[in-house]
Amino acid sequence: MSRLADLRFHTATTFQRRLGNPVLRRLPFQTLLETTGRVSGLPRRTPVGGRRVGDAFWLVSEFGERSQYIRNIKADPRVRVRIRGRWYEGTARLLPDDDPVARLRSLPRLNSVAVRVMGTGLLTVRVDLDG
């Protein structure tokens, strides 16, 4: 990974961990992805941008396999997603063969721009929602 990509990763994740995520998690209609911590076993809630299409929720991880929630999904793909204030259970699938830039065009614009600008290892994720 280049020095610039590494700097963007550390800058963005420090901001998200200390300021962005704690504030966004408290907003009642912010979309959240809840994974199970691979070490702690505790629920981990991450604000995400994405879109529900039928029985699936689509998102793009800006740092791919470096993202903590992606590492948690790899350990346990059972997740919950809060969409418009309602929780849904589902199974997350990592889709490395999907074109994440093309996928971002179909997702909410503001989040997609931020992911493209800051992202260094884009990875598409589909959550197949239960019932």
Summary of the structure (lengths in Angstrom):
residues: 131
radius of gyration: 13.8
end to end distance: 40.2
largest distance: 44.2
contacts: 371
relative contact order: 0.21
helix: 38%
strand: 33%
